[in-house]
C-alpha cells in the first residue's frame, strides 16, 4: 500500500529511532524503514522530511533521510519488473521537488541531495530529463552566493557521474555538454578568481574592519568553495568532454586557455600561504587545497592532452615553474609537501611522456601528404627541442643533486618517528604510494631523470657516493649531516643499480665498504644498515658467484639486527636474493638454521599486520626455493601450529599461512604426512563452507588441499573423510570449479576402488550438478574426470552416473558447434566417453539409449532422433573422429565395430565409413599405445600423482585389446545377420579402400 502524507509522523519517528544508541530501538526502526522502501510514496515522504521548514534544526534526522533517499534512488529508480520500482508520477514529483530545494543551508544535507540528483541524472539524462541543465542554469541567474554554491555543488556531482559512463552514446552526450557548458563555467571561474584575489588582498591589507567581520569572511569562503567546485567542473569538462589529442591529433584549445590562467592563479595564491597560516587558518587551508588542486588539474591535462599541453605558451612556463619550485623553493613551500609533490609529478610526467620522445624511425622522402604518424613525429621533435632548452646539462645535474641532497635525506621528524615506532616507519617508507609522500615522489622523479640522462648523471651519482663515504667513516657513531647524506647516496645508488653498474663494481664496493658497515652495532648506524639491506636486494643481478655466500650471510646478519626496521628491510632483501634465477642453494643451505630462527623471532616480535605478512612471505619463499626443508620440519610444524592458533581471529593473515603451508607441503613432497597432525585440522577449518571465515579462507584452502593430495603417498583416512566437504562447496557455487575438479581427479587416482565404494554417491551427485550447469570451460574440465572413472571402473561407474551420461548423450547429439571450437571439443569428448562405455559395458549403453527417460530428455531439449539412438551416436563418431585424440579414435574404432553387430539395415549404409575409420586407426600404427606417455620408471620410490595417472593411462584396456580382431569378427557377424545385402554393400566399396581394409584385417 502506498505511503501518504498521513504516514509522515511515523516515518519521522522511524528515522529518529534509527539514530538511537539503544539497539533494541534502532534495529526495529531500521528494519521498518527497509521494508517501507518497496512501498510507493516512501521517497516522497523522505523528501518531505528533508524539506520541512519546521525540521530545519533536526539536522541528524534530515541527514539520515537523505541517506535513505539516496539508497532508495540507487536501488529502485531504474525500471524493473518488480514491485521495488518507483512509479513515473512519483519520479516526476521527486525531480521537481529536488530542483526547488537547492538552497539548502546545511552543507552535509546539501551534499547528499546533490548526490541524489546526480544518481537520477545518470539514469534519466538526457532522454527523461532533457531540461536538467537549462533549469539549473536559469536558477543561477540572480542567485545569491549560497544558492549559486549549492547549484555548482549539484552541477559538479552530475558532471562527475555522467563523465564516468563509458558507452559511446554517453560519451557523445558528455562531449555535447562540454561544448555548451564550458565557456559559461570558464568565465564564471575567472570572475570568481578575481573576486577571491581581491578578498585575499583585503584580508592581507586589513583595509577595513569589514574584512575582519565573520559574515564577510563566511561569504568570501563560500565564494572560494564555489570557485573550487567550478575548477573541478572545468577539469571534468576538459578531460572527459574531448577525445585525447594523442589519438585525434586535434588541438584542444581549452587546455591552452585554462593552463596559462591556472599557472598565473597559482603564482597569485602562493604569496598568501605564509600570511594566512597564523592570521586566517581557514583561508590558509583553502590556499593549500586550491594550489594543490590546480597543479593536479595541470598534471591531468598533460596526461590526457599531451600535444595540446606542449604549446609554447603552456609547457615551458609550467615546467620551468615546477623545476624552480623543486630546486629553489621559498622556505614556506618546503613545508607544503603536497604542492611540491605535484610539481615533481608534473616534471616526471613530462620526462617520461612517450608522445614527447623523439622517434628514431624515418619516413618516405618523396611523401607529399603529412600522415598522422608524421604529424606526431613533427610535434615530438619540436617538444624534444623545447625540453632540451629547459633541461641543459647543468640544470639536470643541479636537479639530480637537489633530489639526493635535499629530498632523499631523512628529516629530524623521520628519525624521531623511527625511534618511536620502527615498524610504522618502515612501512611508511617502504610501502606508501609514491604520489602521497615527498621522499618517495622525489625518488620516483630521480629514477626517471637518471634513466633519461644516465650517461650524464652516472658519474655525478658516483661522485656523491664517494663524497658521502669519505665524510662518514664506518666508525662514526653520531647522526650527522654526513651520515644522513651517506644514507641518501646509498638510496640513490640502489634505485638505479642497472644503469650504475657500468660505473661501479659491486664486488669491490661490497668487500671494501658495505660488508664493513655491518660491523658497527652502535644504534645510530641502523640508518645505514637499513639502506645496505635495500642495496643488497636491488643489486642482486650484479652479485657474482664468488660473493653470493658473503651477501647471503650479510643479509641474515641484518635479519638478526636489534632494530625492527632493519630486520624488515632484510626480509625483502632475502626474498629478492632467494627468488633470483641465479640463487645458489648450495651457498645458502648452511645459513638456513640461523635464517629460520630469525624469521620465527621476528614474527613473534612484530605487531603490525603488514610486518607479519612480510615475514610470512619470506618464510613461504624460503620453503619454496631454499630446499632442505625436511631437516627443519619439526621447527616449522611447531611454528605454523602456534601461529595458526594465535591468529584464529585474523583471517587475512591466515591466508598467508595457508600459502606458506602449500609451499611447505610441496617442499616436503612424500614426507608431507609427517605434518598431517598439524595440517589437516587447519585444512578442515578452511574448507568448511559453514565456517565463519569461509569467504576469506576457501580459495587458498582448496589450493592447499590439492597440494596435499598431489604429494600424498596414499589416501589417509582423514583425507577421505573430508571429501563430502567438496560437494558442499560445489552446491554453494562454481566459483572454484577448476581446482575442485583437480581435487576430485586426485581423489579418484589416489583412493582407487576403496574411495569409490565409500563416496560413489557423492561423486555421482557432484558430476550431475556440474554437467549441464556450467559453461564450456567447466565442461572441458570435468569430461576427463568422467572418462577416467569409466576407464577405471567400466562396469561399476556407468550405472551410478546414469543422469550424467544421459546429459552426455544430449551434448553429443546437439547441434550448434560448427562455429565454436570449444563446443566441437565438448561434443567429441562426450561422444568418446559413450563409445568407451559401449566397448567396455555394451549392454549398459544399449539399455541407456533405449530407456524412455533418455528419449524424453532428448525430446525436451529439442534433439531430433530419427532412428535408433546408437545409430545417431555412430553418426557423431564418424563425423567427429578427426577431432579426437589417438586413444579416443581407437575407442571409436571399437565402438563402430560393435555397431556392425546391430540387427538394423541402416548399419549397411554406414559400412563403408565404419570400415574407413577402423582401417585408418589400424594402419595408423602404435601412436595410440603411448599417446604422448612413456612407460613409467619404477625404481622403488612412491609414485607421484602424475606418475599414477600415467600408469592408469598405460593400463587402459582399450590399449590391450586388438581392434583388428574385433573388426574382423564383427564383420563376420554382420555378414551372417544381413546376408546378400551385406555382400552388395561390400561390393560397393571403392577397390582401393577395400584393398586397404583387407590389408589392415589380414584377410
PyMOL commands that set and color helices and strands:
alter all, ss='L'
color gray80, all
select helices_A, chain A and resi 5-17+23-36+42-51+53-55+59-76+88-100+107-124+132-140+145-163+168-205+209-212+214-240+245-248+253-279+281-304+306-309+315-327+331-334+337-352+354-356+372-390+393-407+412-420+422-431+438-452+454-471+481-495+497-500+506-517+523-538+540-542+548-559+564-579+585-589+592-605+609-625+630-646+651-687+694-710+717-721+723-732+737-770+776-792+797-800+802-813+821-840+842-850+852-860+869-883+886-899+906-909+911-923+927-930+945-954+957-960+963-978+980-987+991-1001
alter helices_A, ss='H'
color red, helices_A
deselect
rebuild
show_as cartoon
